[in-house]
Amino acid sequence: MDNEAKVLATYGQYIEYFLVNDVDGINSLVDYPIIYISDGHCVSLDAYPVIPDDMRKEKGWDTAIEVSTTVHGVNKTKAHVITTATQIRKDKV
């Protein structure tokens, strides 16, 4: 399996863990520290920063559909990954 296929498989597993609120599963995939970049700031993290169920409740969504992950460059130690999805509520809206 090439590096891109490995990244896609790992990221697919991450999404599955996220959607079932399995933080231990997520942590089994992550080598810490990680750098989180968002909205003009950058933070080094030593633990997963959210509880997926808490985040879903706060944002008002239940699950994600139409998940698409693309790898935009990969080598043996790093990958640039973009994932998009549609978040839906329990009533499927």
C-alpha positions in Angstrom: 0.0 0.0 0.0 1.4 3.4 -1.0 1.6 6.4 1.4 -1.5 8.1 0.0 -3.5 4.9 0.4 -2.3 4.5 4.0 -3.2 8.1 4.8 -6.7 7.7 3.3 -7.2 4.5 5.3 -6.1 6.1 8.5 -8.2 9.2 8.0 -11.2 7.0 7.2 -10.7 5.2 10.5 -10.4 8.5 12.3 -13.7 9.7 10.9 -15.4 6.5 12.0 -14.0 6.9 15.5 -15.0 10.5 15.6 -18.6 9.7 14.5 -19.0 7.1 17.3 -17.3 9.3 19.9 -14.3 7.0 20.4 -11.6 9.3 21.7 -9.4 6.4 22.6 -9.6 5.1 19.0 -8.7 8.6 17.7 -5.8 8.8 20.1 -4.6 5.4 18.8 -4.1 7.0 15.4 -2.5 10.3 16.5 1.2 10.9 17.3 1.3 13.9 19.7 2.1 16.7 19.8 0.0 18.0 16.8 -0.3 21.5 15.5 -3.8 22.8 15.1 -4.2 25.8 12.7 -7.5 27.7 12.5 -8.7 31.2 11.9 -5.4 32.9 12.2 -4.0 31.1 15.2 -1.8 28.1 15.8 -1.7 25.8 18.9 0.4 22.8 19.8 -1.7 20.0 21.4 -0.7 17.1 23.5 -4.2 15.6 23.6 -7.2 15.4 21.4 -8.9 18.9 21.8 -12.6 18.0 21.8 -15.1 15.3 22.8 -16.9 14.6 19.5 -20.3 14.1 21.2 -20.0 17.5 23.0 -19.0 19.2 19.8 -21.9 17.7 17.8 -24.4 18.8 20.6 -22.9 22.3 20.7 -23.1 22.6 16.9 -26.5 21.0 16.7 -25.7 18.1 14.4 -26.0 14.4 14.7 -23.7 12.9 12.0 -21.9 13.5 8.8 -22.8 12.3 5.3 -21.1 12.7 1.9 -17.7 12.6 3.5 -14.9 13.2 1.0 -11.2 13.1 1.8 -8.4 14.2 -0.5 -4.7 13.9 0.0 -2.8 16.9 -1.5 0.7 15.8 -1.1 2.3 13.1 1.0 5.6 11.7 2.0 6.8 9.2 4.6 6.2 11.4 7.6 3.6 14.1 6.5 0.5 14.6 4.5 -1.8 17.5 3.7 -5.3 16.2 3.9 -8.6 18.0 3.2 -11.9 16.5 4.3 -15.3 17.8 3.5 -18.7 16.5 4.7 -22.3 17.5 5.1 -23.3 17.7 8.8 -27.0 16.7 9.5 -29.3 16.8 12.4 -31.2 13.8 13.8 -34.2 14.8 11.7 -31.9 14.6 8.6 -32.1 18.3 7.8 
